[in-house]
Amino acid sequence: MALGKDYATQECSIARALEIVGERWTLLVVRDALYGVRRYNDFLVHLGIPRAVLAARLQALTAAGVLEKRRYQESPPRDEYVLTEHGRGLWSVLRSLGAWGRTIPGTLPPREFRHALCGTPLGVVGECATCGGLVPLEEVEMLPGAGLDPDPADPVSRALLEPRRLLQPVVTEPV
């Protein structure tokens, strides 16, 4: 029996979530948005994703209310994609998935996440053991880890080599 293309017959919140984020590239687009990537070309070069696939993913995530499309330049017209509050809710999902990925034998963590206010490494879902509770995204500091390429080819990866807070816009070109 062939696998269906959607989960319409499933009465399950996980199936509903997979309808939005279950495609191969989608969570990587959301991950990059959390890292501060906002512009189409920056997503394109950092992910190495085909243009048509990226355009479809951005359109679907915008339609689902995960991203908001904002105009940042009028002539020529250019837009950026910013996580909505709904999209920010995926941080704990990505954090947990990343924690699981770090348990794969032979891998080193490409990034480390700390509570910027106290320096404590974050727990599995983004909690701070020192301060207690989940750390707001604006207080999460991302640092390069041992598994990160120290000399990446693309400008987004180079920008992400510096310690930075999540959601801080990535700048790859002169302003």
Backbone torsions as a table, in degrees:
resi	resn	phi	psi	omega
1	MET	NA	131.2	-178.8
2	ALA	-74.9	146.1	176.8
3	LEU	-72.6	130.6	179.4
4	GLY	-66.4	166.4	-178.4
5	LYS	-91.7	-9.0	177.2
6	ASP	-148.7	-178.9	-175.5
7	TYR	-116.0	30.3	-173.4
8	ALA	-56.1	-31.1	-177.7
9	THR	-88.4	-3.7	-179.7
10	GLN	-86.7	128.9	174.9
11	GLU	-101.6	79.5	-170.6
12	CYS	-157.2	134.9	180.0
13	SER	-67.4	-29.2	176.2
14	ILE	-66.5	-42.8	177.6
15	ALA	-62.4	-41.2	178.1
16	ARG	-62.2	-41.5	178.5
17	ALA	-64.4	-40.7	-180.0
18	LEU	-65.2	-26.7	175.6
19	GLU	-60.6	-29.4	-178.7
20	ILE	-95.7	-45.9	-171.4
21	VAL	-114.6	9.0	-173.6
22	GLY	-82.2	-6.1	179.2
23	GLU	-79.3	149.0	-172.5
24	ARG	-48.8	-44.3	-174.4
25	TRP	-88.8	-17.5	-167.8
26	THR	-60.9	-48.2	-178.9
27	LEU	-67.5	-26.5	176.0
28	LEU	-71.6	-34.9	174.0
29	VAL	-64.3	-44.8	178.8
30	VAL	-63.9	-43.1	176.8
31	ARG	-55.0	-49.0	-179.4
32	ASP	-63.2	-37.6	177.0
33	ALA	-62.5	-38.9	175.3
34	LEU	-63.2	-36.5	178.8
35	TYR	-71.9	-11.8	178.9
36	GLY	108.0	3.6	175.9
37	VAL	-72.2	131.1	-176.9
38	ARG	-130.3	-25.6	-171.8
39	ARG	-99.5	143.3	-176.7
40	TYR	-48.8	-52.2	-176.1
41	ASN	-64.0	-33.1	178.1
42	ASP	-68.5	-40.8	173.9
43	PHE	-60.1	-45.3	-176.5
44	LEU	-58.0	-51.3	-175.8
45	VAL	-74.9	-33.5	-178.1
46	HIS	-73.6	-38.5	-176.9
47	LEU	-87.1	-25.6	-174.3
48	GLY	67.1	33.6	-175.3
49	ILE	-93.0	143.1	175.3
50	PRO	-60.7	142.4	-177.3
51	ARG	-53.8	-47.0	-177.5
52	ALA	-63.5	-37.8	179.2
53	VAL	-67.7	-45.0	178.8
54	LEU	-61.0	-46.2	179.7
55	ALA	-58.6	-43.4	179.6
56	ALA	-66.1	-41.3	179.9
57	ARG	-65.8	-44.9	179.3
58	LEU	-62.7	-40.9	178.6
59	GLN	-64.1	-44.8	-179.1
60	ALA	-66.1	-42.1	-179.9
61	LEU	-67.7	-33.0	176.2
62	THR	-69.7	-44.7	179.1
63	ALA	-62.5	-33.2	-179.2
64	ALA	-82.8	-3.6	179.0
65	GLY	80.4	16.8	178.0
66	VAL	-85.3	-37.9	177.4
67	LEU	-119.8	154.4	172.8
68	GLU	-118.9	132.3	179.0
69	LYS	-89.7	124.0	-178.1
70	ARG	-126.1	135.6	177.3
71	ARG	-76.8	127.4	177.0
72	TYR	-115.0	-8.6	179.0
73	GLN	-151.0	134.8	-177.9
74	GLU	-89.5	-37.0	-174.6
75	SER	-133.1	106.2	-7.8
76	PRO	-70.6	157.1	-178.5
77	PRO	-65.4	127.1	178.0
78	ARG	-138.3	141.5	-177.8
79	ASP	-119.6	160.2	171.7
80	GLU	-127.0	164.9	-176.5
81	TYR	-120.2	122.2	-175.7
82	VAL	-120.8	139.1	178.0
83	LEU	-64.0	137.1	172.4
84	THR	-85.1	176.1	174.9
85	GLU	-60.0	-38.7	177.4
86	HIS	-61.5	-43.9	179.0
87	GLY	-66.7	-36.5	178.0
88	ARG	-61.3	-26.0	178.2
89	GLY	-63.4	-14.7	178.8
90	LEU	-80.8	-7.6	-180.0
91	TRP	-55.8	-48.4	-177.6
92	SER	-65.7	-32.3	176.6
93	VAL	-65.0	-49.5	-179.8
94	LEU	-66.7	-36.2	178.0
95	ARG	-62.7	-45.8	179.0
96	SER	-64.9	-42.5	179.3
97	LEU	-63.7	-40.6	176.7
98	GLY	-63.9	-39.8	178.2
99	ALA	-63.0	-41.6	177.4
100	TRP	-63.9	-42.6	179.9
101	GLY	-61.7	-30.3	178.7
102	ARG	-71.3	-12.8	178.5
103	THR	-86.9	-4.6	178.9
104	ILE	-69.7	123.4	-177.4
105	PRO	-55.5	140.6	176.3
106	GLY	83.9	8.9	-180.0
107	THR	-111.8	147.9	174.2
108	LEU	-112.8	147.0	-178.1
109	PRO	-69.4	125.6	178.8
110	PRO	-73.7	-25.8	-178.6
111	ARG	-140.3	152.7	173.9
112	GLU	-120.2	147.8	-179.7
113	PHE	-125.6	132.0	-178.0
114	ARG	-132.2	157.8	171.1
115	HIS	-77.2	114.5	-174.0
116	ALA	-61.1	-28.8	-176.1
117	LEU	-76.2	-27.8	-177.0
118	CYS	-128.3	-10.0	177.5
119	GLY	83.5	3.9	-178.3
120	THR	-75.6	131.2	173.7
121	PRO	-59.5	142.1	-178.7
122	LEU	-76.6	150.5	174.9
123	GLY	-79.2	-173.5	-172.4
124	VAL	-54.8	-41.4	-177.9
125	VAL	-106.0	11.8	177.4
126	GLY	98.1	24.5	179.9
127	GLU	-94.3	155.1	178.7
128	CYS	-107.6	119.1	-179.7
129	ALA	-68.4	-29.2	-178.7
130	THR	-77.3	-49.7	-176.1
131	CYS	-87.2	-21.6	-177.7
132	GLY	81.5	138.2	176.3
133	GLY	85.0	173.6	179.1
134	LEU	-72.3	141.7	-180.0
135	VAL	-88.9	128.8	175.9
136	PRO	-59.6	144.3	-176.8
137	LEU	-52.5	-37.4	-178.1
138	GLU	-67.1	-15.0	179.8
139	GLU	-104.7	8.9	179.0
140	VAL	-93.6	122.9	176.4
141	GLU	-101.6	132.9	179.5
142	MET	-107.6	130.9	179.4
143	LEU	-126.3	151.7	176.1
144	PRO	-65.2	140.6	178.1
145	GLY	-105.1	178.8	-176.3
146	ALA	-63.7	-24.3	-177.2
147	GLY	-91.8	5.2	-177.1
148	LEU	-89.1	137.6	176.5
149	ASP	-63.7	120.1	-177.9
150	PRO	-75.7	-9.6	-178.9
151	ASP	-137.3	67.5	-176.6
152	PRO	-72.9	157.6	-177.2
153	ALA	-82.0	-35.2	-172.8
154	ASP	-92.9	152.2	-175.6
155	PRO	-66.1	-29.9	178.8
156	VAL	-67.9	-46.9	178.4
157	SER	-60.6	-37.7	177.8
158	ARG	-64.9	-42.1	178.5
159	ALA	-63.6	-33.1	-178.3
160	LEU	-81.7	1.0	175.4
161	LEU	-74.9	-22.7	-179.5
162	GLU	-84.1	142.7	173.1
163	PRO	-56.8	138.1	-176.5
164	ARG	-158.5	159.7	175.2
165	ARG	-86.9	149.0	175.6
166	LEU	-60.4	153.6	178.5
167	LEU	71.4	-9.9	176.7
168	GLN	-66.0	124.7	-176.2
169	PRO	-57.8	134.7	175.4
170	VAL	-78.7	131.5	176.9
171	VAL	-114.3	118.7	-178.3
172	THR	-115.2	-7.9	-179.6
173	GLU	-132.9	154.5	179.1
174	PRO	-59.8	142.7	-178.5
175	VAL	-87.6	NA	NA
